[in-house]
């Protein structure tokens, strides 16, 4: 299984010289501190590696406002309006779970930096994480 995929890629999209990475993180609200740190790390990585495979990497950052409905709206915007190739997010497992089904339905892969709840990726072949899950941390 490839970790990066998107349903319904047109030949025009595949030939694009830009890789659009959507980021949905809480930049306001109760989870803002964690979301801001995550976005700063993503921006730093983009400064260090502005191109991948000869293509420019463009970040599209959306504030999910630490709210589940806003997280779902943010993912919907990223996949429908911004047509991102992949998504990073979100700080806060409940926010990730709110956006996950939308990304799955659109066929856009998501990588979570910090959602620790096992339910984030359960049953969603398009959602991945790069952190330990809660049960492992409780050991």
N, C-alpha and C positions, 0 to 999 in steps of 0.2 A: 504494500500500500504506500502510495506517495503521500507525504505529509503536506504537500502544496498542490492544490488543485482547485479548479473552479469550473462549475458546470457551464455549458453553453458559451465557450470561448469562441469568438469569431476570429477569422484569419487576421482581421485588422488589429484586434486586441493582441494577438500573439506576436504580431510584427511591431508592436509599439516599442519605442526606445525608452519608455519610462515604466518603472515598477511602482505602482501606487500601493502604499502600505497605510491602511486605516488604523487609527489608534483611538479606542474609546476608553477613557479613564476619567475618574472623578477629579475634576480640578476645582470644584466648589462643593460645599456640603460637608458632611461628617467624615468622609473618607478622603478629603482633599489632600491631606499631607502625604498619604501613600501614593495617590495618583500623581501628584506633582513630582515626587521622587522618581516614579517609574517613567514619566514623560521626559524628565531631564536625562535619564539614562538612555532612553531611545534617541533623543536628540543628539547626545554625545556620540552614540554609535553611528548615527547618520552623518555626523561631521567627519568621523574617522573613516567611514566607508560610504561615501556619497554615491558610489556606483557598485553594481553587482552584475557580473557577467557582461560588462560593457554597457549596461543600462543604468540611467540615472534613477536613484531612489527618491521618490517624493512621499513625504509624510503628510497625511491628512488627519489632523487631531481634532477630536470632538469631545466636549465635556459632557459626561453622563450625569453630572450634578449629584452623584451619590444616591440616585433614585432609580428604582427598578424600571419604571416606565420610561424614564429618560434614557436609560441604558438600552432598552429595546429600540427606542426612537433613533438613538445614535447609530446602532448597527444597521437599522433599516436605511438610514440616510447614506451610510458608507457603502452599502451594497447597491442601492437603487440609484441614488443621485451621483455619488462620487465614483462609482464603478471600480472600487479597489480590488486589487489582486489577492490581498491577504489582510488579516486584521490582527492587531495586538490588543489584548485587554481581557479582563479589567481587574483592577485592584478591588477586592471584595467579591467573594464567591456568589452572593445573591445577584450582583450586577452582571457577572459573567453568565449566570444561569438565565437571566432575563434576555440577554442578547443571543445566546447560543442557538435556540431554535430558528431564529431568523437567518443567521449565518448558514445553518445547516440547510434550510429550505432553499437558500440562494446558491448553495454549493461553494461557499467561500470558507476557506480554512481560517481558524482563529488559533492564536497561540497566547495562552495566559501566562503572565509572569508570576502571579501570586495567588490565584484562586485555589485554595486548599481543600475545599469540599469535594469529595469524590463524585458527587452528583453532577459537577460541572461537565465532565467528559463522558459520563455514563450514557450510553445509547446515542452518542453524537460522534460519528466518525470524522467530523470536521473540526472538532475542538481538541486542542492539545495543551499541555501545561509543561512548564520548566521549573516546577517547585515540588516539594514534598506534599503529600496529602495529609489531612488531619490525623487519620489513624496512625500513620507512621510517626508523626511528631509527638503523639501521646505515649509512645513506648518509653 
